Structures are given as C-alpha cells and as structure tokens.
Amino acid sequence: MGLLDGKTAIITGAASPRGLGKAAAMLFAEHGCRVAITDLDEAAAQAAAADLPGTGHIGLAGNVTDRGDCDAAARAVLDAFGRIDILVNNAGITQPLKLMEIAPENYEAVTDVSLRGTLYMSQAVIPAMRAQGAGSIVNLSSVSAQRGGGIFGGPHYSAAKAGVLGLTKAMARELAPDGVRANAICPGFIATDITAGKLTPEMRAQALASIPMGRAGEASDVAGCALFLASDLSAYCTGTEVDVNGGSLIH
C-alpha cells in the first residue's frame, strides 16, 4: 500500500539523474503515484519518466518561466491522468556570485526560474486542484534563504529562495479554503548535480563543519520530506517550511 496510490504528480526540472526532482519522482512512483516530469530537455524528461518504477509516467518539455509552457504541461497531465493531485516546484538554478558581481542577466536567470517559475506552474495547476477540492503544492526553497547564503548560491539565489517562502505562505493562506495545501522544503548542503564539481575542498570542508550530523544530505533525504508533504500524512500542514539540513540551522 503506497502513500500516493491513485495520485498524480507533476515535478518540474526533474530530469537530472542525481537531482532532487528525480529522487522525489522515484520515491513517489514507488508509493503508487503516476508522475509527470517536466524539463527544458524533452528527451531527458521522457528518459527520466521511463526510468521510474511502475507504468504510465510521462515526460514533458517545459520552461517554467514561460506561462504558456506551464499551462500546456498542466493540460497534458490532465489529458493523460485526468487529475493533478501534487505539484513539486523543483526547477531551479544557482550561481556562486558575490554581491557586486550580480549582473542584470544573472539576477533575472536565477529569480525567474525559482520565483516566477514557482508562481506560473502553481497558477497552471490550481484550477484543477480547486475543482477537485484537494491538492498539495511542494515548493523547493533553501537554507540559503534562512541564513543569507553562505553555502553556494549568491545573494540573488538567497533572495529568490526567500521569495519562495513568502510566496508559499501567501499561497497556503489563499488556497486553504479550497482544500489545497502549499508547503516549502529548505534543503541544506545536499550532494547533487547542481553543485557537483563546483565546490573546492575548502568549501566542502567548511560546509560539513557547520552540520551537526557531520554529513552532506542526499537527494533521498529531501525526497522523503517531499513525500510527507505530498501525502495525506501532512493533511493538517500548510504554509510550513521544513528544514532538511542535518541540524545546520539549529540556533
């Protein structure tokens, strides 16, 4: 008996093999969910969907910063599955820039994917969720939003991910009467493709030194939290931010 039997989910930016989105997709599928993976690269999205346990999963091309793409993805999922129960706004990019290095195009790239993408994709699925009187939206923020960077992403990344927290809470407040929940996950230092090869040994040692549990997180650690927030286990949780950081924000 899976926690998501009969449910359907859209997970954005989930084609990367070692990424958080793919890990969540695998776990959701193991729990009986039908999953639609969206990514900029349609072939990669389809390959990732084919890799999931079970059958009927789909991969879609989609740029979350394009409202038309988001609406098209939602329509495709409704055509394929007949309903949308879960949205995981996972798509994101990061850049290790210092404050004075952030050019307009850097600001736009990072804030557009994290913040505009989360808004647009949520807007695309909310009508279906409202119509069925149920739904769970899971937004990916970051410990960078809470502690002001200091791991990898620059100040514009911290700002975008802090914006995701505010957006999550406002969405939760507005959607609660419709039976739709919205929650955020704040991962700490996680070993994924987004940071692979970009961390110096010094940066890695510094990051690990600040984690009471003494290890980097795994994508599966974040996926487990996403499963909780997507499922009925968290039926009375909305507007929350869940820290998945090995204790690095205890204060």
Phi, psi and omega in degrees: 000115181270155179291340183240027179304130178079358181267161176232147183222146168250130176235118185274148176060040191251019182275339183296124189303325183254013185277169180294321182297316180295320179298319178295318180300316179299312182294318178300315181297321178298333180264019171092007182275144167268132191239135169251121177261128173249148178200160176301326182262106185298317180298319179294321178295318180293321178295319179295319179295320180293337183279348185282150175296152180083190183229166173089000179287153181229153175243136184229145171283141178187131174257113186295344179275359179250110184301323179298319177298318181296314178297320180295320179296316179298318178297318181297322180289319177296321177297320184281318190247341180084351180198163174229112182263328189222138170234126173249111179275087187258334185305134180191157173225159181221155179217129182276065182257147172279163186311310185281354179269351186284109178271163180309318182291330176293313180302312183295318182300311186286314182289327180298312184291312184290315191262305178296320180297318179296318178296308185298317182291324177295316178302326183290328184261342186301319180303319180292319180295318178298318183297325180268355176072021181199150176170156178228123177250127181243117182254138179268112171259217181194152172301336178300329179292326186274325186254001179076053178072214176092358175249296183215307184290152179282181180302328179291329176291316176302316181296316180297316183287330172292322176300322178299323178295315179296318179297317180301314183293319179293320177298316182300317181296317184285327187268346184306317180297340181268002181081013181254129181255151176222127180221160181239148173248135177246090178289149172269225182281105183243136178281101178222176180297334186294333179249353185303130176076356183255351181264128173287158177305325179295315179298318181295314181299319180295318180296315182293326181297335183268005183251112180307325180284350170073015177217157171289153175285161174251157177304325181295331178296319179287322180299321180298320178292319178298321178298315178302312183289332180282333188267175179286354174301329182255031188304334182253015178255119170211146182076016182268160168237123184255124181275129176234080191217015177066017178091011186288352179246015177295128179202000000 
